């Protein structure tokens, strides 16, 4: 009977190791670029790494088994997946610490509950209890990685090399700390003490300490990575704001130059007529070229009542027409509405950038267009933009055809941020192949700001 139970225990152990290998390969394939053999060879080798590490732990030492598994996991991740070295290091560190910390947390919780429920139970778990413990660890690990999918996508996307390195080092340190704690438990912490501190209480305190340690490490890792991610995105958003300020100032300067040239158009026409009458064809050609370069010809066309918005629309229209995108614009910016020129440009610039990106993803045969208009309705300013798109249906602002909804960059948060500053509302919808975004800003609140 004992041998029969041990066979079942071995089978469940192998099943759990296979499950951990499956979780690992899916995690790496989601966040890293898989190479040849990543889907089959990687989980097989990781499965045997678990078995080998367990054998080393049983026959040699705990630290040797833990070090072997860490080395195999990191080595296999680097071997079967591509990308930046630092990014692979952070992904492997998240995977390694996640597998170990969650298993330790679930296992210690089970031991503590078992000791509290059966104070007179034997010092070691029976076969059935070990089955339940391993099943709990596997279920907790699977659940944790399901919850980790979204946050990990945000952490492992769009960062610089040093950021990945700074994220990986604390996680690796936590894994080492947990290994040292486990090694200490195998070297005498769980010994029978005095009468008032017998084996039962030593076990309870030890497993309770491991439970608190694992929980603390998990919380620290989550807060550290999420905090770093939030700070990084905020810095990038500020950098984009600053670059937009510089770009809009440059555009406004160019627009003012074109306004001055158009103001002098009468004089230019008189000069050109004189060259025409004298048949000075070369001089006339040079004159026209100079006017075109200076922006006197082919400019304008956007008169919204706001020079910064006019300059931005002029630039975006030229960009859209250069990509074969049909352009429609009917915008009027009310004077004295209280909305800053910069905020107008942030809204319009990000909307049009997203629209052009969506149009560029369409096939050449598909008609591409961008339409933007604004109007005042009662005491509200309504800005609405429509563009052709091939996106997943939905009514959320996260509508996108990107594989991972977390990977939007910072265009949408900028739009939401500006609308929120004026107590406005943002709505998006997709009907057929037309994507629409509407922004409603209350004018009375804007005037008081």
C-alpha positions in Angstrom: 0.0 0.0 0.0 2.8 2.4 0.9 4.6 1.7 -2.5 1.3 2.3 -4.3 0.9 5.7 -2.6 4.5 6.6 -3.4 3.9 5.8 -7.0 0.9 8.2 -7.0 3.0 10.8 -5.2 5.7 10.5 -7.9 3.1 10.7 -10.7 1.6 13.9 -9.1 5.1 15.4 -8.8 5.8 14.8 -12.4 2.4 16.3 -13.4 3.2 19.4 -11.4 6.6 19.8 -12.9 5.1 19.5 -16.3 2.6 22.1 -15.4 5.3 24.5 -14.3 7.2 23.9 -17.5 4.1 24.7 -19.5 3.5 27.9 -17.6 7.2 28.9 -18.1 7.1 28.4 -21.9 3.8 30.3 -22.3 5.2 33.2 -20.2 8.4 33.4 -22.2 6.6 33.1 -25.6 4.2 35.9 -24.6 6.9 38.4 -23.6 10.0 37.3 -25.6 10.8 36.4 -29.2 10.8 32.5 -29.4 13.5 30.8 -31.4 13.4 27.4 -33.1 12.5 24.7 -30.6 11.2 27.1 -27.9 7.8 25.5 -28.0 8.9 21.9 -27.5 12.5 21.6 -26.5 12.4 24.4 -23.9 9.6 22.9 -21.7 11.0 19.4 -22.0 14.5 20.5 -20.8 12.9 22.6 -18.1 10.9 19.6 -17.0 14.0 17.4 -16.6 15.7 20.4 -14.9 13.0 20.2 -12.2 13.6 16.4 -11.8 17.4 16.8 -11.7 17.2 19.7 -9.2 15.0 17.6 -6.9 17.4 14.7 -7.1 20.4 17.0 -6.3 18.4 18.5 -3.4 17.6 15.0 -2.0 21.1 13.5 -2.4 23.6 16.4 -2.2 22.3 19.6 -0.7 19.4 22.1 -0.9 21.5 25.0 -2.2 23.1 22.9 -4.9 19.7 21.8 -6.2 18.4 25.4 -6.1 21.5 26.8 -7.8 21.2 24.2 -10.5 17.6 25.0 -11.3 18.2 28.7 -11.4 21.1 28.3 -13.8 19.1 26.0 -16.0 16.1 28.3 -16.1 18.1 31.4 -17.0 20.3 29.4 -19.5 17.3 27.9 -21.3 15.6 31.3 -21.5 18.6 32.9 -23.0 19.2 30.0 -25.4 15.6 29.6 -26.8 14.4 33.2 -26.8 15.6 36.3 -28.5 15.6 40.0 -27.7 17.6 42.3 -25.5 19.9 40.6 -23.0 18.6 42.7 -20.1 15.0 42.1 -21.1 15.6 38.4 -21.2 17.3 38.6 -17.8 14.3 40.4 -16.3 11.8 38.0 -17.9 13.7 35.0 -16.5 14.0 36.7 -13.1 10.2 37.3 -13.0 9.6 33.7 -14.1 12.1 32.2 -11.6 11.0 34.3 -8.6 7.4 33.9 -9.4 7.5 30.1 -9.6 9.5 29.8 -6.4 7.8 32.5 -4.3 4.3 31.4 -5.1 5.1 27.8 -4.5 6.8 28.6 -1.2 3.8 30.9 -0.2 1.2 28.2 -1.0 3.3 25.4 0.6 4.0 27.3 3.8 0.3 28.3 4.1 -0.7 24.7 3.7 1.8 23.6 6.4 0.6 26.3 8.8 -3.1 25.3 8.3 -2.2 21.6 8.6 -0.4 22.2 11.9 -3.2 24.4 13.3 -5.9 21.9 12.3 -4.1 18.8 13.7 -1.7 19.7 16.6 -1.2 16.0 17.4 -0.4 15.0 13.8 2.9 13.3 13.0 5.9 15.6 12.4 5.9 15.0 8.6 3.1 15.1 6.1 1.6 11.9 5.0 1.3 11.0 1.3 -2.3 12.3 0.9 -1.3 15.6 2.6 1.7 15.9 0.3 -0.6 15.4 -2.7 -2.9 18.1 -1.5 0.0 20.4 -0.8 1.5 20.0 -4.3 -2.0 20.4 -5.9 -2.4 23.7 -3.9 1.0 24.9 -5.0 0.3 24.1 -8.7 -3.1 25.8 -8.6 -1.7 28.9 -6.8 1.2 29.2 -9.4 -1.2 28.9 -12.3 -3.5 31.5 -10.9 -0.7 33.9 -10.1 0.7 33.7 -13.6 -2.8 34.4 -15.0 -3.0 37.5 -12.9 0.6 38.4 -13.8 -0.1 38.4 -17.6 -1.3 42.0 -17.8 1.2 43.7 -15.4 4.1 41.7 -16.9 3.2 42.9 -20.4 3.4 46.5 -19.2 6.7 45.9 -17.3 8.4 44.0 -20.2 7.5 46.4 -23.0 9.2 49.5 -24.3 11.9 50.1 -21.7 15.6 50.8 -22.0 18.3 48.2 -21.2 19.3 49.7 -17.8 15.7 49.7 -16.7 15.4 46.0 -17.3 18.6 45.4 -15.4 17.5 47.5 -12.4 14.3 45.4 -12.3 16.0 42.0 -12.5 18.6 42.5 -9.8 16.2 42.8 -6.8 14.2 39.8 -8.0 17.3 37.7 -8.2 18.3 38.8 -4.7 14.9 37.7 -3.4 15.4 34.3 -5.0 18.7 33.9 -3.2 17.2 35.1 0.1 14.5 32.4 -0.2 17.1 29.8 -1.0 19.1 30.7 2.1 16.0 30.5 4.2 15.2 27.1 2.8 18.7 25.9 3.3 18.6 27.1 6.9 15.4 25.0 7.5 17.3 21.9 6.3 20.2 22.7 8.7 18.6 22.6 12.1 15.9 25.2 12.5 13.3 22.5 12.8 14.8 20.8 15.9 13.1 19.8 19.1 13.8 22.5 21.7 12.9 22.9 25.3 9.6 21.5 26.6 7.8 24.8 26.1 9.2 25.1 22.5 8.8 21.5 21.2 8.9 20.3 17.7 5.3 21.3 17.0 5.9 25.0 17.8 9.2 25.0 16.0 7.5 23.8 12.9 4.7 26.2 13.3 7.0 29.2 13.8 9.3 28.1 11.0 6.6 27.6 8.4 4.9 30.8 9.6 8.1 32.7 9.1 8.6 31.3 5.6 5.0 32.3 4.8 5.6 35.8 5.9 8.9 36.0 4.1 7.4 34.7 0.8 4.4 37.1 1.1 6.8 40.0 1.9 9.0 39.2 -1.1 6.0 39.0 -3.4 4.5 42.3 -2.2 7.9 44.0 -2.4 8.5 42.7 -6.0 5.1 43.8 -7.2 5.4 47.3 -5.6 8.9 47.7 -6.9 8.2 46.8 -10.5 4.9 48.5 -10.7 6.3 51.7 -9.1 9.3 51.7 -11.5 6.9 51.1 -14.5 4.7 54.0 -13.4 7.6 56.4 -12.9 9.1 55.4 -16.3 5.8 56.0 -18.1 5.3 59.3 -16.4 8.8 60.4 -17.4 8.2 59.4 -21.0 4.9 61.3 -21.0 6.6 64.4 -19.8 9.3 64.0 -22.4 6.6 63.7 -25.1 4.8 66.8 -23.7 8.1 68.7 -23.9 8.8 67.5 -27.4 5.3 68.5 -28.4 5.7 71.9 -27.0 8.9 72.4 -29.1 7.2 71.0 -32.2 4.1 73.2 -31.9 6.2 76.3 -31.2 8.2 75.5 -34.4 5.0 75.0 -36.4 3.5 78.2 -35.1 6.6 80.1 -36.1 6.4 78.6 -39.6 2.7 79.5 -39.8 3.4 83.1 -38.9 6.1 83.2 -41.5 3.6 82.0 -44.1 1.1 84.6 -42.9 3.7 87.4 -43.4 4.4 86.1 -46.9 0.8 85.8 -47.8 0.3 89.4 -46.6 3.0 90.4 -49.0 1.4 88.4 -51.8 0.3 91.6 -53.6 3.9 92.7 -53.9 5.0 89.3 -55.1 2.3 89.3 -57.8 3.5 92.8 -59.0 7.1 91.5 -59.1 6.1 88.4 -61.0 4.1 90.4 -63.6 7.1 92.6 -64.2 9.2 89.6 -64.9 6.5 88.2 -67.1 6.3 91.3 -69.2 10.1 91.4 -69.6 10.1 87.6 -70.4 12.7 87.0 -67.7 11.8 83.3 -67.5 14.8 82.1 -65.4 14.4 84.9 -62.9 10.7 84.3 -62.7 11.4 80.6 -62.1 13.9 81.4 -59.3 11.4 83.8 -57.8 8.7 81.2 -57.7 11.0 78.6 -56.2 12.0 81.0 -53.5 8.3 81.7 -52.7 7.6 77.9 -52.6 10.5 77.2 -50.2 9.5 80.1 -48.0 6.0 78.7 -47.7 4.1 81.4 -49.5 2.6 78.8 -51.9 0.7 75.7 -51.1 0.2 76.6 -47.5 -2.7 77.4 -45.2 -6.1 76.0 -45.9 -6.9 75.6 -42.1 -8.5 78.6 -40.4 -9.8 77.5 -37.1 -9.4 80.8 -35.2 -6.4 79.4 -33.3 -2.9 79.9 -34.9 -1.3 77.0 -33.1 -4.1 74.6 -34.1 -3.9 76.0 -37.7 -0.2 75.2 -37.8 -0.7 71.7 -36.4 -3.5 70.9 -38.8 -1.5 72.2 -41.8 1.4 69.9 -40.9 -0.8 66.9 -40.3 -2.7 67.5 -43.5 0.5 67.5 -45.5 1.6 64.3 -43.7 -1.7 62.6 -44.4 -1.8 63.6 -48.1 1.8 62.3 -48.5 0.6 58.9 -47.4 -2.4 58.9 -49.7 -5.0 59.6 -47.0 -8.0 61.6 -47.8 -8.2 64.6 -45.5 -11.4 66.4 -44.2 -11.3 69.2 -41.7 -14.0 71.5 -40.3 -12.8 72.9 -37.1 -13.6 76.1 -35.3 -11.9 76.9 -32.0 -14.1 79.3 -29.9 -12.2 82.3 -28.6 -12.0 82.8 -24.8 -13.0 79.2 -24.2 -10.3 78.8 -21.5 -8.6 75.8 -23.1 -4.9 76.3 -23.5 -3.4 76.1 -26.9 -1.0 73.5 -25.8 -3.8 71.2 -24.5 -5.6 71.7 -27.8 -2.5 70.6 -29.7 -2.0 67.6 -27.4 -5.6 66.4 -28.0 -5.5 67.0 -31.8 -1.9 65.8 -32.3 -2.4 62.5 -30.5 -5.8 61.9 -32.2 -4.4 62.5 -35.6 -1.2 60.5 -34.9 -3.3 57.5 -33.9 -5.6 57.9 -36.9 -2.6 58.0 -39.4 -1.1 54.9 -37.7 -4.4 53.1 -38.1 -4.7 54.1 -41.8 -1.1 53.0 -42.6 -2.0 49.5 -41.4 -4.7 49.1 -44.0 -4.1 47.5 -47.4 -3.4 49.7 -50.5 -6.8 48.8 -51.9 -8.7 50.1 -48.9 -9.8 53.8 -49.0 -8.1 55.7 -46.3 -9.5 58.9 -44.8 -9.2 61.1 -41.7 -12.0 63.5 -40.8 -11.8 65.9 -37.8 -14.4 68.5 -36.9 -15.4 70.6 -33.9 -18.4 72.6 -32.9 -20.0 74.2 -29.9 -23.2 72.6 -28.5 -24.8 74.8 -25.9 -22.1 75.2 -23.2 -19.9 72.3 -24.5 -17.1 72.1 -27.0 -17.3 68.9 -29.0 -14.2 67.6 -30.8 -14.8 64.6 -33.0 -12.4 62.6 -35.3 -13.2 59.7 -37.6 -10.8 57.5 -39.5 -10.7 54.3 -41.5 -9.4 51.5 -39.4 -9.1 47.7 -39.1 -9.6 47.2 -35.4 -11.2 44.8 -33.0 -14.8 45.8 -32.2 -15.6 47.4 -28.9 -16.7 50.6 -27.3 -13.7 51.1 -25.1 -10.9 53.5 -25.6 -8.6 50.5 -25.6 -10.0 49.4 -29.0 -6.9 48.3 -31.0 -5.6 45.7 -33.4 -2.4 45.3 -31.5 -1.8 41.9 -30.0 -1.5 43.2 -26.5 -3.8 46.0 -25.3 -1.3 47.1 -22.7 1.2 48.2 -25.4 -0.4 51.4 -26.5 2.4 53.8 -25.6 1.2 57.1 -24.1 -1.0 58.7 -26.8 -4.3 57.6 -25.3 -3.3 58.5 -21.7 -2.4 62.0 -22.9 -5.9 62.4 -24.4 -7.5 61.2 -21.2 -5.2 63.3 -19.1 -6.1 66.6 -20.9 -9.8 65.8 -21.0 -9.7 65.0 -17.3 -8.0 68.3 -16.5 -11.1 70.1 -18.0 -13.6 67.7 -16.4 -14.4 66.4 -19.9 -15.4 63.1 -21.3 -13.9 60.8 -24.0 -15.9 58.2 -26.0 -14.8 55.9 -28.7 -16.6 53.5 -31.0 -16.0 51.3 -34.0 -18.7 50.9 -36.7 -17.8 48.8 -39.6 -14.3 50.0 -40.6 -14.7 53.5 -39.2 -13.2 54.4 -35.8 -14.6 57.5 -34.1 -13.3 59.3 -31.0 -15.4 62.1 -29.4 -14.2 64.5 -26.7 -16.6 66.8 -24.9 -15.3 69.7 -22.8 -17.6 71.9 -20.7 -16.9 75.5 -21.7 -18.2 77.1 -18.5 -15.7 75.1 -16.4 -12.9 75.8 -18.8 -13.4 79.5 -18.5 -13.1 79.3 -14.7 -9.9 77.3 -14.8 
